Amino acid sequence: MKTYIITYDLVKDKDYKSLHEVIRSFNKWARITESTWAVVTNKKAAEIRDELGQVMDSDDRLFVVKSGVEAAWRNSKCKNEWLKENL
């Protein structure tokens, strides 16, 4: 499985509930900041983008990237252990 970082901006209609439900449907997930999440899945970045896009408006912004080798953070919303184990 791979870990992906998802970040988004909901521009006009802010349907966070639907977006968060889709994100939470992945195998493993963690909320890193208000609009940044990590998910663990076998899917590709484009598949994640397309799934999330189904509950987003056309003017909303979305960025999905496969997690790399190195990371650093401060005051994340999720537990540090989750990030250490999954990024």
C-alpha positions in Angstrom: 0.0 0.0 0.0 1.0 3.6 -0.6 0.5 6.7 1.4 -0.9 9.8 -0.4 -1.1 13.4 0.9 -4.4 15.2 0.0 -4.9 18.9 0.4 -7.8 21.0 -0.8 -9.5 24.3 -0.8 -13.3 24.4 -1.0 -14.2 27.7 -2.7 -17.9 28.5 -2.6 -20.1 25.8 -1.3 -18.2 24.2 1.5 -19.5 20.6 1.7 -16.8 19.3 4.1 -19.0 16.5 5.4 -19.2 14.7 2.0 -15.6 15.2 1.3 -14.5 13.9 4.7 -16.7 10.9 4.3 -14.9 9.9 1.1 -11.5 10.5 2.6 -12.5 8.4 5.6 -13.6 5.5 3.3 -9.9 4.8 2.5 -8.1 1.8 4.2 -6.3 4.1 6.6 -6.4 7.8 7.0 -5.3 10.7 9.2 -6.1 14.4 9.3 -2.8 16.3 9.4 -4.2 19.9 9.3 -7.6 21.4 8.7 -7.4 20.8 4.9 -4.6 18.2 4.6 -5.0 14.5 5.1 -3.0 11.3 4.5 -4.6 8.2 3.2 -3.1 4.7 2.8 -4.5 2.8 -0.3 -3.6 0.7 -3.3 -5.2 3.3 -5.6 -3.3 5.7 -7.8 -3.3 9.5 -7.3 -5.6 10.1 -10.3 -8.1 7.6 -8.9 -8.1 9.4 -5.5 -8.5 12.7 -7.3 -11.5 11.4 -9.3 -13.2 9.9 -6.2 -12.9 13.1 -4.3 -13.9 15.2 -7.3 -17.3 13.5 -7.3 -18.2 15.4 -4.1 -16.4 18.6 -5.0 -17.4 21.6 -7.0 -15.7 22.4 -10.3 -14.0 25.6 -8.8 -12.6 23.7 -5.7 -8.9 23.0 -5.6 -7.4 19.6 -4.9 -3.8 18.2 -4.8 -3.0 14.6 -4.3 0.7 13.4 -4.1 2.3 10.1 -3.2 4.2 10.5 0.1 8.0 10.6 -0.3 10.9 9.4 1.8 11.4 12.4 4.1 8.9 14.4 6.1 8.8 16.9 9.0 5.9 18.4 10.8 4.8 20.4 13.8 1.5 20.4 15.7 -0.4 18.0 13.4 -4.0 17.2 14.3 -3.3 13.4 14.1 -0.9 11.4 16.3 2.8 11.7 15.6 3.0 7.8 15.7 0.5 7.5 12.8 2.7 9.8 10.7 5.9 8.1 11.6 4.4 4.7 10.7 2.7 5.7 7.5 4.5 8.5 5.7 
